[in-house]
Structures are given as structure tokens and as C-alpha cells.
Amino acid sequence: MPLNHSDTESVAAMEISIVTPPGQSGSFTIGSREQGRSLEDLPDGHLKLLDEPVTASMSCVNGNGTIHTSPVWVGRDKTDILLNSVRGRQKDRNLRRRRHVSLLFMDPLDPFHWMSIQGVVVKIIDEDDPIHGDIATASIDGLSQSYLGESTYPLRDPDGGEVRSLYRVRPNRVQVFGHA
């Protein structure tokens, strides 16, 4: 199913749920819900999980209905989560066919500080696209700089032929837990 360019320009609407911390009445349940219009509406401490090189766990649905989970590097703009993978891999095939995705970010220094984001892939840009492909390349190189300290992604398949794809994920539900 092709994605309409206007899909990526619509205003985001997402529910932000604050999970009640332990030791309080209703611990580990949703304490409050807010409406957010951009990722900037997230609490600062949780926005930090997106802005620092925290490897997220990404889950999507395989063709047979089972869950596929893999580690992913994550970037963002004000509206969307930005993921990158190789065209043709299982993750790529799943995201092209079934666009719902769930991401879990856990602070590596504090497992009681986490964030879960559910969303939908609203746009995919392949690196070999003659008009926008450079955006997919810039995306993986930017993630490489953040996560590896390398300005050019050094882990490409040495046999060549690898085509990177950029996935714009529009969040529709976020749960946050731990310090803000």
C-alpha cells in the first residue's frame, strides 16, 4: 500500500500515559493520561531516551501472526520516530506489509526508567530512490554517528548490494515510567 505524502505532514495526535511509580496507590497502573501533539510533549527525562544513543527493542508482526522483536537504533524529529534497516530483511518486509510497530526504550543505567511507544509507519524512503534516497543514507550515517561515533555507517554488507530504508513511525500511544 503506497503512502500518501500528505500522511507525513498531518498533525500528530498521541496519548501519553504516565505509569504510577511503586510505593504509591495504584502502583504500576496508568495514573494519568494526556494528549500530545508532538514528541516534544513527552516529559524531558523520557525525551532523553530518544535523544541519547539508547538501543530500543522494536516489535512488529510477522506474516504468520507471530511477533518479531529486534534491537534498533532510533532517531527522531519533532513528529516521528526514525528507524533504518536493510530492504528485504524480515523487519523491512513486516513494516512494509503490516505497519504497526511497538518500541521499548529502557534506560541502561536504570531499568525503572522506561518508555513504550506504539505507532504506525507513515512513510518509507529507500536509499535507491533517485529523488529522496539520500535522506535514507543520511539517516543511517546520522545514527552511526550517534551510536558508534562514526560519521559514515561502517557495518554495511561487504559484498555490496545493500539498500538501506528509512521508516517514519508516527507515534499514537506512549507510556512512560520513572523519573521525568
C-alpha positions in Angstrom: 0.0 0.0 0.0 1.7 3.2 -1.1 1.9 6.0 1.4 0.5 9.4 0.5 2.9 12.3 1.0 0.2 14.2 3.0 0.3 11.3 5.6 3.7 12.5 6.8 2.5 16.1 7.1 -0.6 15.6 9.2 -0.6 16.8 12.9 0.3 14.0 15.3 -2.1 13.1 18.0 -0.9 10.7 20.6 -1.9 9.6 24.0 0.8 10.0 26.7 0.1 7.7 29.7 2.1 8.2 32.9 2.5 4.9 34.9 2.2 5.3 38.7 5.6 4.5 40.4 5.9 1.8 43.0 5.1 2.7 46.6 2.1 4.8 45.6 -1.5 3.9 45.4 -2.2 2.2 42.1 1.5 1.3 41.5 2.4 0.2 38.0 -1.0 1.2 36.6 -1.8 4.2 34.4 -2.0 7.2 36.7 -2.8 9.9 34.2 -3.3 10.4 30.5 -2.6 13.4 28.4 -2.9 14.3 24.7 0.4 15.1 23.0 0.8 16.7 19.5 4.5 16.1 19.1 7.3 14.2 20.6 8.3 17.4 22.3 5.3 17.0 24.6 7.0 14.0 26.3 8.5 14.5 29.7 12.1 15.7 29.4 13.6 12.7 31.1 11.8 10.4 28.7 12.6 12.6 25.6 16.2 12.0 26.7 15.7 8.3 25.9 15.1 9.3 22.3 17.9 11.8 22.1 20.7 9.7 23.6 22.0 6.5 22.0 19.6 4.1 23.7 19.1 0.9 21.7 15.4 0.2 21.6 13.6 -3.1 21.3 11.2 -3.0 18.3 8.3 -5.4 17.8 6.2 -5.9 14.7 4.1 -8.7 13.3 5.3 -11.5 11.1 3.1 -12.8 8.2 2.1 -15.8 10.3 0.9 -13.6 13.2 3.9 -14.2 15.5 5.9 -11.3 16.9 9.2 -10.3 15.5 11.4 -8.4 18.0 14.8 -6.9 17.3 17.2 -4.2 18.6 17.1 -0.9 16.7 18.8 2.4 16.7 16.4 5.3 16.8 16.4 8.9 15.6 13.6 11.4 15.7 12.3 14.7 14.5 9.5 16.7 16.3 6.8 14.4 14.9 8.1 11.0 14.0 10.4 8.2 15.2 13.0 7.4 12.5 14.2 3.8 12.0 16.6 2.4 9.4 17.1 -1.1 8.2 18.1 -3.1 5.1 15.4 -3.6 2.4 14.5 -7.3 2.2 15.2 -8.2 5.8 12.4 -9.6 7.9 11.9 -6.3 9.8 11.6 -4.5 6.5 9.1 -7.0 5.0 7.0 -6.8 8.1 7.0 -3.0 8.2 6.0 -2.7 4.6 3.1 -5.1 4.9 1.9 -4.5 8.5 2.8 -1.0 9.5 2.1 -1.2 13.3 5.2 -1.1 15.5 6.0 -1.1 19.2 9.2 0.3 20.6 10.5 -0.2 24.2 13.3 2.1 25.5 14.9 1.2 28.8 17.5 3.5 30.4 20.6 1.3 30.5 21.5 2.8 33.9 18.0 2.5 35.5 15.6 -0.2 34.4 12.8 1.5 36.3 13.1 4.4 33.8 11.5 3.3 30.6 9.2 4.4 27.7 7.0 2.3 25.4 5.9 3.8 22.1 3.3 2.4 19.7 2.9 3.8 16.2 2.4 3.3 12.5 4.9 3.6 9.7 3.7 6.6 7.6 6.5 6.7 5.1 9.3 4.6 3.8 12.2 6.0 1.8 14.6 3.6 0.1 18.2 4.6 -0.4 18.0 3.9 -4.2 15.1 6.3 -4.7 16.5 8.8 -7.2 14.8 11.8 -5.6 14.8 11.2 -1.8 17.3 8.3 -1.4 20.0 10.5 0.1 17.7 11.0 3.1 17.9 7.3 3.9 21.7 7.3 3.6 21.9 10.4 5.8 19.7 8.7 8.3 21.9 5.6 8.8 25.0 7.8 8.8 23.5 10.1 11.5 22.6 7.0 13.6 26.1 5.7 13.1 27.5 9.0 14.4 25.2 8.8 17.5 25.7 5.1 18.3 29.2 4.3 17.1 30.9 7.7 16.8 31.5 7.1 13.1 30.2 9.7 10.6 29.8 7.0 7.9 28.0 3.8 8.8 30.8 1.2 8.7 28.7 -2.1 9.1 27.4 -2.4 5.5 27.5 -5.8 3.8 31.0 -6.0 2.3 29.6 -7.9 -0.7 27.6 -4.8 -1.7 24.0 -4.6 -2.9 22.7 -3.5 0.5 19.9 -0.9 0.2 19.0 1.0 3.4 15.4 2.1 4.1 14.2 4.8 6.4 10.9 4.3 8.2 9.0 7.3 9.6 6.9 6.0 12.5 4.1 8.2 13.7 3.5 7.6 17.5 -0.1 7.2 18.6 0.4 5.9 22.1 3.2 6.4 24.6 3.6 5.0 28.1 6.3 6.4 30.4 7.6 5.2 33.7 10.2 6.5 36.1 11.7 9.9 36.7 10.8 12.7 34.4 
